């Protein structure tokens, strides 16, 4: 039986994402570093930059038995783990992210939600309301809206 290839999240050294992805491709390992174009403002000018969407992270696709080959590349650090095993990213999630990045994106922010953080709701009945994150789980976030005296649960399908 052939071993299937899975997508994994690989951490890299700071600012080494694109270099590591290119080196892995040279080694025959499929690697993808999602990037976005950003505009940085200096005192005298603005400059468009291509920056990684996920700082210090790239996606690699390989067989379970080949996972350790990535560490032959300088700059590769470690895998993202979930419940004691390397986290596997679904093909459909990679495809969705790739399709999303092909659109016209003016700005992208990736933030990890943590209990106690302030969060502004978007695209809901309570859009624009600010709340405090009460609980974060695999597919839902609970936000307390103090001004309205309620707790909202947002569930991802």
N, C-alpha and C positions, 0 to 999 in steps of 0.2 A: 504494500500500500504506500502510495506517495504521500509524503508529509506536505501539508498545505503551507503556503506562505502567509504570514500574518503581518500586520502593521504594528509597530511598537513605537513608543515615544522614547527618544534617546536624548539625554542631557549632554550638552557640550560645554566646553570652557567658554567663558564670556567672550562675545564677539567672534566666535569661531564657527557659527552655525553654517554659513554658506561654504566655507573651506572644507569642513568635515563632510558635508553632503557631496561636494565634488569629488573628494578623495574616495568616499565610499562607492560612488558611481564608477570610478576607475577600477575599484576592486571587484566590480560586478554585483554590488549590493544596491538595490533600488533605494534611493534616499530622496526625501523631499523637504525642502525648507520653505514654508509658506512666507512670502514677503508682501509688504505693502509699501506704497509710495507715500512718504510724509513730507511736509514742508517745515523746515526749521528756520527760525527767525534769528538772524544775527543783528547786531546794532546797525550795520550798513546795508544788509541785503537779506533776501530770502533764498533758500536753496532747497531743491527737491532731492530727497534721499530715498533710497530703497533700503528698508529695514525689515528684519524678521518680525513676523506677526507675534510669534511666541519666543521671547528672548531666551537664549540658551537651550532651545528645544528644536529638534528636527524629528521627522517621521522616517522610519526605516522599515522596509518590507523584506522579510527573510524567513527561512524555516527555523523552527525552534532549535534544531541542531547546529545552525549557523550563527546564532545570536552573538556568540563571543568573538566572532571575526571582526566586529566593528571596533573592538578595542585595539586592533592593530593600527588604527588610524590615530595620529596625534590629534588631540583636541576632544576626542570622545571621552565622556566622563562616566555616566551610568544610565541605566534604564529607569523609567518611572515604574514603580511597583504599586499594585493594588491587591490587598489581602494576601500579601506574601508572595505574589507571583508577578512577573512582568505584565503590565497593563497592555491589553490587546485593543487596538482601535479597529472598529468595523470598516470594511471597504466602503460601505454606504456613507459613513461619517467623513471619510477622506474625500469621497466624490462630492459630497455636499459642500465641504470647505473649499475644494478646488473651484466648484461652480460659483460659490459666493465671492471668491477672490477675483474671478474673471469679470465681475460687474464693476461699476464705477464706484469706488470707495474713496471718500474724501478723508476719513479718519477712522481708525480702529483702536479700541482699547480692550485689553484682555485683563480681567481682574478676577481674583479668587474671592468668592463670597465667604465671609467668616462671621460667626456669631458676634453680635455687638456692633458690626459695621452699619453705617447709615446708608440707606438705599432709596433711590427714587424710582417709583414704579413707572413703566412705560408700556404702552399698548394694552392697557387693561381699563376696566371701568374706573379705576382709581388713578389713572394716568396723571403724573405730575405730583402726586402725594409722596412725601418722604416718610420713611419708617426706619425702624431698627430691626436688623435681622435677628430673629429669635432662634431659629434652628435651620441647619442646612443638612440635607440628606442626599442620597443618590439621585433622586428624581423630583425633589421638591424643596421649596424654600418657604419658611414662615416669616412674615414681616409684621411687626407690630406698628400700627398707625396710631400714635398717641393722640393726635388731634381729633381723630374720629372715634377713639376708644375701641378699636377692633384689631383682631389679628387676622391677616390674610394669608392663605396658603396658595402658593403658585406651584402647580404640578406640571412637569414636562412629560409628554407622551412618549 
